[in-house]
Amino acid sequence: MGGRRLKKYWQNEGGTVVVILACIMTLLMACTALVADLGVNYVTQSRLSAAADAAALAGATKFNEGAEQVKAVALTVAAQNGVEAGQVEVEVAADGKEVTVTAFAPVRLFFAKLFTHSTEKMAQKARAAAARPTAMHKLVPLGINEKASFEFNKTYKLFAKNNNNDELDLGSGNSGALAFREGAEGANEFEIYLREGYDGVISLGDILYTEAGVKFSALKSGLGARLTAAQAQSDHTCSFNTCPPGCPRILYIPVYRPLEENGKVTQVEVVDFAAFWLEAKQLGNGSWQIDKEITGRFIRRVKGGCTTAAGESPFGLISGKLVE
């Protein structure tokens, strides 16, 4: 009797169980679809973010060349990162010192489209602004006083003092030879850092030491090596207008404030950085005609630092900094 009642119960409840199971299966499928689609769209969103960041920073390197060039470079870099022109918007601020890149992509639904027909888009935005280096590496051990006459693309002679015994007196004028650390004075380290750049980091506010006298042979050897290395690069023609930021012919130097004590300047404070393009003629034997006064031009260049801060440097170095 009991068995018959139990059998009848399950027969009556069978339809309900089927409905419940169907609901559970539908819910599980929806959850699976959601997880799968979230994963796919997360990857797409990350790709858009990376592309927008790269495009904004690339555009910022062209702030000195006008808004159209900023846009062109940003679009090119976005495409190189998998986001075509039709999926990118580039806006340049009226002052030409800020660029905003927005990258779009449709929200992709592979499984969840069984349950919805969404046509929404996702977007990632990046904004880069003009910035100035606050710390740099690979500087050369030469510097210029912040109060010195300074005009871009004009020919300058960095050092005009000579004590006629094959040493350059560069210690206390408007420009000078520097030691990046105490005890590093001397022709050997001076030549190495002049040729290869200082392997440490110099920041605004750092205190450097002046060189009382530098052998001209060290100066000539270091600069000659840089000029030869620049000539060996075949990707550009060396001129103060065309040299890329990484060309060895460009010297990156500290701009300093002299710290005078008892009428002498043995230390200076770093207040900025500048780019100096070397002028020199190559002789028939392949060597370079380098004068003791170091002739060249101060130039504007886009050059990132180890650290940067918003704003522009009056000494011509600019970089881009992501601010959004």
ROFINU-572501 format. One record per residue (C-alpha): z, y, x; residue number from 0. Coordinates in nm, 3 decimals. Last residue first. Example, Ala and Ser with C-alpha at 12.3 -4.5 7.8 and 13.67 -1.06 7.14 Angstrom:
2
<rec up="0.714" north="-0.106" east="1.367" num="1"/>
<rec up="0.780" north="-0.450" east="1.230" num="0"/>
end
This chain:
324
<rec up="-1.711" north="5.988" east="4.483" num="323"/>
<rec up="-1.656" north="6.203" east="4.793" num="322"/>
<rec up="-1.871" north="6.004" east="5.033" num="321"/>
<rec up="-1.910" north="6.203" east="5.354" num="320"/>
<rec up="-2.235" north="6.312" east="5.512" num="319"/>
<rec up="-2.266" north="6.450" east="5.862" num="318"/>
<rec up="-2.318" north="6.789" east="6.023" num="317"/>
<rec up="-2.311" north="6.920" east="6.377" num="316"/>
<rec up="-2.435" north="7.277" east="6.414" num="315"/>
<rec up="-2.163" north="7.478" east="6.586" num="314"/>
<rec up="-2.057" north="7.664" east="6.271" num="313"/>
<rec up="-1.927" north="7.329" east="6.143" num="312"/>
<rec up="-1.964" north="7.255" east="5.776" num="311"/>
<rec up="-1.715" north="7.137" east="5.517" num="310"/>
<rec up="-1.544" north="6.815" east="5.416" num="309"/>
<rec up="-1.375" north="6.625" east="5.695" num="308"/>
<rec up="-1.501" north="6.353" east="5.927" num="307"/>
<rec up="-1.366" north="6.068" east="6.136" num="306"/>
<rec up="-1.536" north="5.860" east="6.405" num="305"/>
<rec up="-1.807" north="6.122" east="6.382" num="304"/>
<rec up="-2.144" north="6.124" east="6.214" num="303"/>
<rec up="-2.427" north="6.324" east="6.361" num="302"/>
<rec up="-2.682" north="6.524" east="6.169" num="301"/>
<rec up="-2.812" north="6.766" east="6.428" num="300"/>
<rec up="-2.840" north="7.139" east="6.483" num="299"/>
<rec up="-2.935" north="7.238" east="6.835" num="298"/>
<rec up="-2.786" north="7.415" east="7.136" num="297"/>
<rec up="-3.057" north="7.454" east="7.394" num="296"/>
<rec up="-3.097" north="7.355" east="7.758" num="295"/>
<rec up="-3.056" north="7.455" east="8.120" num="294"/>
<rec up="-2.782" north="7.301" east="8.332" num="293"/>
<rec up="-2.684" north="7.577" east="8.581" num="292"/>
<rec up="-2.707" north="7.359" east="8.888" num="291"/>
<rec up="-3.072" north="7.293" east="8.827" num="290"/>
<rec up="-3.224" north="6.955" east="8.752" num="289"/>
<rec up="-3.580" north="6.882" east="8.859" num="288"/>
<rec up="-3.608" north="6.519" east="8.762" num="287"/>
<rec up="-3.726" north="6.223" east="8.967" num="286"/>
<rec up="-4.049" north="6.035" east="8.899" num="285"/>
<rec up="-4.213" north="6.111" east="9.234" num="284"/>
<rec up="-4.438" north="6.373" east="9.076" num="283"/>
<rec up="-4.146" north="6.569" east="8.940" num="282"/>
<rec up="-4.011" north="6.557" east="8.587" num="281"/>
<rec up="-3.914" north="6.891" east="8.441" num="280"/>
<rec up="-3.579" north="6.954" east="8.273" num="279"/>
<rec up="-3.438" north="7.093" east="7.948" num="278"/>
<rec up="-3.136" north="6.915" east="7.806" num="277"/>
<rec up="-3.052" north="6.937" east="7.435" num="276"/>
<rec up="-2.692" north="7.043" east="7.364" num="275"/>
<rec up="-2.508" north="6.919" east="7.053" num="274"/>
<rec up="-2.174" north="7.076" east="6.959" num="273"/>
<rec up="-1.815" north="6.974" east="6.878" num="272"/>
<rec up="-1.511" north="7.160" east="6.745" num="271"/>
<rec up="-1.163" north="7.295" east="6.828" num="270"/>
<rec up="-1.071" north="7.093" east="7.139" num="269"/>
<rec up="-0.782" north="7.260" east="7.324" num="268"/>
<rec up="-0.823" north="7.353" east="7.690" num="267"/>
<rec up="-0.615" north="7.294" east="8.002" num="266"/>
<rec up="-0.619" north="7.426" east="8.358" num="265"/>
<rec up="-0.700" north="7.785" east="8.271" num="264"/>
<rec up="-0.535" north="8.028" east="8.510" num="263"/>
<rec up="-0.385" north="8.375" east="8.464" num="262"/>
<rec up="-0.030" north="8.246" east="8.468" num="261"/>
<rec up="-0.116" north="8.006" east="8.186" num="260"/>
<rec up="-0.435" north="8.021" east="7.984" num="259"/>
<rec up="-0.511" north="7.761" east="7.720" num="258"/>
<rec up="-0.886" north="7.796" east="7.671" num="257"/>
<rec up="-1.018" north="7.712" east="7.321" num="256"/>
<rec up="-1.280" north="7.439" east="7.329" num="255"/>
<rec up="-1.611" north="7.319" east="7.191" num="254"/>
<rec up="-1.644" north="6.959" east="7.300" num="253"/>
<rec up="-1.983" north="6.822" east="7.406" num="252"/>
<rec up="-2.249" north="6.594" east="7.265" num="251"/>
<rec up="-2.538" north="6.589" east="7.510" num="250"/>
<rec up="-2.882" north="6.521" east="7.367" num="249"/>
<rec up="-3.129" north="6.375" east="7.617" num="248"/>
<rec up="-2.978" north="6.032" east="7.557" num="247"/>
<rec up="-3.146" north="6.030" east="7.210" num="246"/>
<rec up="-2.907" north="5.911" east="6.938" num="245"/>
<rec up="-2.937" north="6.217" east="6.713" num="244"/>
<rec up="-3.318" north="6.192" east="6.699" num="243"/>
<rec up="-3.518" north="6.423" east="6.928" num="242"/>
<rec up="-3.783" north="6.613" east="6.732" num="241"/>
<rec up="-3.703" north="6.985" east="6.743" num="240"/>
<rec up="-3.539" north="7.004" east="7.087" num="239"/>
<rec up="-3.826" north="6.801" east="7.223" num="238"/>
<rec up="-3.852" north="6.440" east="7.333" num="237"/>
<rec up="-4.132" north="6.257" east="7.156" num="236"/>
<rec up="-4.012" north="5.965" east="6.948" num="235"/>
<rec up="-3.995" north="5.586" east="6.913" num="234"/>
<rec up="-4.097" north="5.511" east="7.273" num="233"/>
<rec up="-3.758" north="5.542" east="7.441" num="232"/>
<rec up="-3.804" north="5.519" east="7.817" num="231"/>
<rec up="-3.813" north="5.899" east="7.849" num="230"/>
<rec up="-3.463" north="5.921" east="7.704" num="229"/>
<rec up="-3.329" north="5.673" east="7.960" num="228"/>
<rec up="-3.487" north="5.874" east="8.242" num="227"/>
<rec up="-3.331" north="6.195" east="8.111" num="226"/>
<rec up="-2.990" north="6.032" east="8.081" num="225"/>
<rec up="-3.005" north="5.893" east="8.435" num="224"/>
<rec up="-3.105" north="6.233" east="8.571" num="223"/>
<rec up="-2.809" north="6.394" east="8.396" num="222"/>
<rec up="-2.562" north="6.164" east="8.567" num="221"/>
<rec up="-2.726" north="6.177" east="8.909" num="220"/>
<rec up="-2.768" north="6.554" east="8.910" num="219"/>
<rec up="-2.410" north="6.620" east="8.802" num="218"/>
<rec up="-2.269" north="6.377" east="9.056" num="217"/>
<rec up="-2.483" north="6.530" east="9.333" num="216"/>
<rec up="-2.370" north="6.876" east="9.225" num="215"/>
<rec up="-2.015" north="6.779" east="9.320" num="214"/>
<rec up="-1.766" north="6.908" east="9.068" num="213"/>
<rec up="-1.495" north="7.168" east="9.122" num="212"/>
<rec up="-1.181" north="7.278" east="8.942" num="211"/>
<rec up="-1.236" north="7.033" east="8.657" num="210"/>
<rec up="-1.055" north="7.147" east="8.343" num="209"/>
<rec up="-0.817" north="6.922" east="8.154" num="208"/>
<rec up="-0.833" north="6.827" east="7.787" num="207"/>
<rec up="-0.585" north="6.878" east="7.503" num="206"/>
<rec up="-0.673" north="6.718" east="7.170" num="205"/>
<rec up="-0.658" north="6.942" east="6.863" num="204"/>
<rec up="-0.981" north="6.814" east="6.713" num="203"/>
<rec up="-1.026" north="6.455" east="6.821" num="202"/>
<rec up="-1.171" north="6.283" east="7.129" num="201"/>
<rec up="-1.226" north="5.907" east="7.109" num="200"/>
<rec up="-1.262" north="5.692" east="7.420" num="199"/>
<rec up="-1.571" north="5.550" east="7.589" num="198"/>
<rec up="-1.670" north="5.884" east="7.738" num="197"/>
<rec up="-2.047" north="5.919" east="7.756" num="196"/>
<rec up="-2.280" north="5.701" east="7.960" num="195"/>
<rec up="-2.431" north="5.932" east="8.223" num="194"/>
<rec up="-2.187" north="6.222" east="8.208" num="193"/>
<rec up="-1.896" north="5.983" east="8.166" num="192"/>
<rec up="-1.999" north="5.790" east="8.476" num="191"/>
<rec up="-2.070" north="6.105" east="8.680" num="190"/>
<rec up="-1.735" north="6.265" east="8.595" num="189"/>
<rec up="-1.555" north="5.938" east="8.667" num="188"/>
<rec up="-1.696" north="5.931" east="9.019" num="187"/>
<rec up="-1.688" north="6.304" east="9.091" num="186"/>
<rec up="-1.317" north="6.347" east="9.034" num="185"/>
<rec up="-1.065" north="6.428" east="8.766" num="184"/>
<rec up="-0.935" north="6.137" east="8.561" num="183"/>
<rec up="-0.570" north="6.205" east="8.647" num="182"/>
<rec up="-0.500" north="6.362" east="8.312" num="181"/>
<rec up="-0.746" north="6.252" east="8.048" num="180"/>
<rec up="-1.083" north="6.370" east="7.923" num="179"/>
<rec up="-1.159" north="6.568" east="8.238" num="178"/>
<rec up="-1.375" north="6.872" east="8.175" num="177"/>
<rec up="-1.655" north="7.069" east="8.335" num="176"/>
<rec up="-1.684" north="7.420" east="8.206" num="175"/>
<rec up="-1.824" north="7.681" east="7.977" num="174"/>
<rec up="-1.729" north="8.038" east="7.898" num="173"/>
<rec up="-1.557" north="8.062" east="8.234" num="172"/>
<rec up="-1.247" north="7.890" east="8.369" num="171"/>
<rec up="-1.319" north="7.561" east="8.543" num="170"/>
<rec up="-1.685" north="7.529" east="8.620" num="169"/>
<rec up="-1.699" north="7.623" east="8.987" num="168"/>
<rec up="-1.988" north="7.402" east="9.088" num="167"/>
<rec up="-1.963" north="7.241" east="9.430" num="166"/>
<rec up="-2.241" north="7.215" east="9.684" num="165"/>
<rec up="-2.073" north="7.469" east="9.912" num="164"/>
<rec up="-2.235" north="7.781" east="9.764" num="163"/>
<rec up="-1.951" north="7.877" east="9.528" num="162"/>
<rec up="-2.179" north="7.848" east="9.225" num="161"/>
<rec up="-2.125" north="7.987" east="8.878" num="160"/>
<rec up="-2.395" north="7.994" east="8.612" num="159"/>
<rec up="-2.299" north="7.697" east="8.405" num="158"/>
<rec up="-2.439" north="7.631" east="8.057" num="157"/>
<rec up="-2.769" north="7.805" east="8.108" num="156"/>
<rec up="-2.900" north="7.868" east="7.760" num="155"/>
<rec up="-3.241" north="7.863" east="7.595" num="154"/>
<rec up="-3.227" north="7.950" east="7.225" num="153"/>
<rec up="-3.262" north="7.669" east="6.972" num="152"/>
<rec up="-2.935" north="7.763" east="6.797" num="151"/>
<rec up="-2.744" north="8.075" east="6.899" num="150"/>
<rec up="-2.399" north="8.086" east="7.056" num="149"/>
<rec up="-2.247" north="8.354" east="7.275" num="148"/>
<rec up="-1.918" north="8.210" east="7.396" num="147"/>
<rec up="-1.606" north="8.251" east="7.184" num="146"/>
<rec up="-1.557" north="7.878" east="7.119" num="145"/>
<rec up="-1.573" north="7.815" east="7.494" num="144"/>
<rec up="-1.821" north="7.545" east="7.591" num="143"/>
<rec up="-1.768" north="7.196" east="7.723" num="142"/>
<rec up="-1.882" north="6.935" east="7.971" num="141"/>
<rec up="-1.735" north="6.589" east="8.021" num="140"/>
<rec up="-1.989" north="6.410" east="7.797" num="139"/>
<rec up="-1.885" north="6.283" east="7.455" num="138"/>
<rec up="-1.939" north="5.916" east="7.374" num="137"/>
<rec up="-1.676" north="5.926" east="7.099" num="136"/>
<rec up="-1.611" north="6.175" east="6.824" num="135"/>
<rec up="-1.327" north="6.304" east="6.606" num="134"/>
<rec up="-1.324" north="6.575" east="6.338" num="133"/>
<rec up="-1.695" north="6.555" east="6.261" num="132"/>
<rec up="-1.809" north="6.794" east="5.988" num="131"/>
<rec up="-1.899" north="6.712" east="5.630" num="130"/>
<rec up="-2.171" north="6.787" east="5.380" num="129"/>
<rec up="-2.116" north="6.606" east="5.053" num="128"/>
<rec up="-2.197" north="6.258" east="4.927" num="127"/>
<rec up="-2.172" north="6.147" east="4.565" num="126"/>
<rec up="-2.206" north="5.789" east="4.446" num="125"/>
<rec up="-2.260" north="5.664" east="4.090" num="124"/>
<rec up="-2.285" north="5.311" east="3.950" num="123"/>
<rec up="-2.446" north="5.238" east="3.615" num="122"/>
<rec up="-2.453" north="4.953" east="3.365" num="121"/>
<rec up="-2.705" north="4.941" east="3.085" num="120"/>
<rec up="-2.669" north="4.831" east="2.722" num="119"/>
<rec up="-2.922" north="4.621" east="2.532" num="118"/>
<rec up="-2.669" north="4.396" east="2.352" num="117"/>
<rec up="-2.811" north="4.124" east="2.125" num="116"/>
<rec up="-2.499" north="3.916" east="2.062" num="115"/>
<rec up="-2.386" north="3.554" east="2.016" num="114"/>
<rec up="-2.663" north="3.354" east="2.178" num="113"/>
<rec up="-2.705" north="3.651" east="2.412" num="112"/>
<rec up="-2.371" north="3.541" east="2.559" num="111"/>
<rec up="-2.538" north="3.271" east="2.764" num="110"/>
<rec up="-2.782" north="3.472" east="2.976" num="109"/>
<rec up="-2.664" north="3.824" east="2.909" num="108"/>
<rec up="-2.770" north="4.080" east="3.170" num="107"/>
<rec up="-2.642" north="4.435" east="3.138" num="106"/>
<rec up="-2.947" north="4.636" east="3.238" num="105"/>
<rec up="-2.945" north="4.811" east="3.577" num="104"/>
<rec up="-2.886" north="5.172" east="3.683" num="103"/>
<rec up="-2.821" north="5.356" east="4.011" num="102"/>
<rec up="-2.682" north="5.711" east="4.012" num="101"/>
<rec up="-2.710" north="5.916" east="4.331" num="100"/>
<rec up="-2.538" north="6.253" east="4.372" num="99"/>
<rec up="-2.619" north="6.482" east="4.664" num="98"/>
<rec up="-2.417" north="6.773" east="4.803" num="97"/>
<rec up="-2.499" north="7.044" east="5.056" num="96"/>
<rec up="-2.824" north="7.182" east="4.915" num="95"/>
<rec up="-2.653" north="7.489" east="4.769" num="94"/>
<rec up="-2.797" north="7.411" east="4.425" num="93"/>
<rec up="-2.662" north="7.057" east="4.438" num="92"/>
<rec up="-2.907" north="6.770" east="4.482" num="91"/>
<rec up="-2.949" north="6.513" east="4.205" num="90"/>
<rec up="-3.094" north="6.165" east="4.254" num="89"/>
<rec up="-3.147" north="5.926" east="3.963" num="88"/>
<rec up="-3.226" north="5.563" east="4.031" num="87"/>
<rec up="-3.358" north="5.274" east="3.820" num="86"/>
<rec up="-3.718" north="5.391" east="3.804" num="85"/>
<rec up="-3.716" north="5.437" east="4.182" num="84"/>
<rec up="-3.637" north="5.071" east="4.249" num="83"/>
<rec up="-3.293" north="4.933" east="4.333" num="82"/>
<rec up="-3.303" north="4.641" east="4.580" num="81"/>
<rec up="-3.124" north="4.792" east="4.878" num="80"/>
<rec up="-3.447" north="4.904" east="5.045" num="79"/>
<rec up="-3.533" north="5.072" east="4.716" num="78"/>
<rec up="-3.209" north="5.272" east="4.730" num="77"/>
<rec up="-3.290" north="5.369" east="5.090" num="76"/>
<rec up="-3.629" north="5.505" east="4.990" num="75"/>
<rec up="-3.490" north="5.691" east="4.689" num="74"/>
<rec up="-3.223" north="5.860" east="4.902" num="73"/>
<rec up="-3.480" north="5.953" east="5.168" num="72"/>
<rec up="-3.710" north="6.117" east="4.915" num="71"/>
<rec up="-3.429" north="6.299" east="4.737" num="70"/>
<rec up="-3.289" north="6.454" east="5.056" num="69"/>
<rec up="-3.642" north="6.544" east="5.166" num="68"/>
<rec up="-3.701" north="6.726" east="4.839" num="67"/>
<rec up="-3.367" north="6.906" east="4.862" num="66"/>
<rec up="-3.426" north="7.063" east="5.203" num="65"/>
<rec up="-3.438" north="6.960" east="5.568" num="64"/>
<rec up="-3.085" north="7.052" east="5.679" num="63"/>
<rec up="-2.930" north="6.830" east="5.413" num="62"/>
<rec up="-3.133" north="6.536" east="5.542" num="61"/>
<rec up="-2.849" north="6.312" east="5.664" num="60"/>
<rec up="-2.689" north="6.355" east="5.321" num="59"/>
<rec up="-2.975" north="6.161" east="5.164" num="58"/>
<rec up="-2.883" north="5.859" east="5.373" num="57"/>
<rec up="-2.519" north="5.886" east="5.265" num="56"/>
<rec up="-2.621" north="5.907" east="4.898" num="55"/>
<rec up="-2.865" north="5.615" east="4.929" num="54"/>
<rec up="-2.611" north="5.390" east="5.103" num="53"/>
<rec up="-2.342" north="5.461" east="4.844" num="52"/>
<rec up="-2.584" north="5.412" east="4.552" num="51"/>
<rec up="-2.713" north="5.084" east="4.697" num="50"/>
<rec up="-2.361" north="4.950" east="4.757" num="49"/>
<rec up="-2.254" north="5.041" east="4.403" num="48"/>
<rec up="-2.567" north="4.891" east="4.249" num="47"/>
<rec up="-2.515" north="4.565" east="4.440" num="46"/>
<rec up="-2.151" north="4.549" east="4.331" num="45"/>
<rec up="-2.256" north="4.603" east="3.969" num="44"/>
<rec up="-2.514" north="4.326" east="3.994" num="43"/>
<rec up="-2.256" north="4.084" east="4.135" num="42"/>
<rec up="-2.013" north="4.177" east="3.859" num="41"/>
<rec up="-2.293" north="4.130" east="3.606" num="40"/>
<rec up="-2.352" north="3.770" east="3.711" num="39"/>
<rec up="-1.980" north="3.687" east="3.711" num="38"/>
<rec up="-1.919" north="3.850" east="3.374" num="37"/>
<rec up="-2.214" north="3.657" east="3.233" num="36"/>
<rec up="-2.071" north="3.322" east="3.341" num="35"/>
<rec up="-1.720" north="3.402" east="3.218" num="34"/>
<rec up="-1.846" north="3.529" east="2.881" num="33"/>
<rec up="-2.075" north="3.232" east="2.829" num="32"/>
<rec up="-1.793" north="2.989" east="2.904" num="31"/>
<rec up="-1.566" north="3.174" east="2.663" num="30"/>
<rec up="-1.833" north="3.166" east="2.392" num="29"/>
<rec up="-1.892" north="2.794" east="2.449" num="28"/>
<rec up="-1.520" north="2.725" east="2.425" num="27"/>
<rec up="-1.496" north="2.925" east="2.102" num="26"/>
<rec up="-1.791" north="2.739" east="1.951" num="25"/>
<rec up="-1.638" north="2.406" east="2.053" num="24"/>
<rec up="-1.306" north="2.504" east="1.893" num="23"/>
<rec up="-1.475" north="2.615" east="1.572" num="22"/>
<rec up="-1.674" north="2.290" east="1.552" num="21"/>
<rec up="-1.358" north="2.089" east="1.614" num="20"/>
<rec up="-1.181" north="2.272" east="1.332" num="19"/>
<rec up="-1.472" north="2.214" east="1.093" num="18"/>
<rec up="-1.486" north="1.845" east="1.181" num="17"/>
<rec up="-1.112" north="1.812" east="1.132" num="16"/>
<rec up="-1.135" north="1.973" east="0.788" num="15"/>
<rec up="-1.407" north="1.733" east="0.680" num="14"/>
<rec up="-1.200" north="1.434" east="0.783" num="13"/>
<rec up="-0.893" north="1.544" east="0.589" num="12"/>
<rec up="-0.971" north="1.352" east="0.265" num="11"/>
<rec up="-1.082" north="1.040" east="0.452" num="10"/>
<rec up="-0.776" north="1.065" east="0.674" num="9"/>
<rec up="-0.549" north="1.073" east="0.372" num="8"/>
<rec up="-0.728" north="0.781" east="0.199" num="7"/>
<rec up="-0.674" north="0.567" east="0.507" num="6"/>
<rec up="-0.306" north="0.661" east="0.514" num="5"/>
<rec up="-0.266" north="0.580" east="0.142" num="4"/>
<rec up="-0.437" north="0.243" east="0.182" num="3"/>
<rec up="-0.217" north="0.152" east="0.474" num="2"/>
<rec up="0.097" north="0.238" east="0.279" num="1"/>
<rec up="0.000" north="0.000" east="0.000" num="0"/>
end
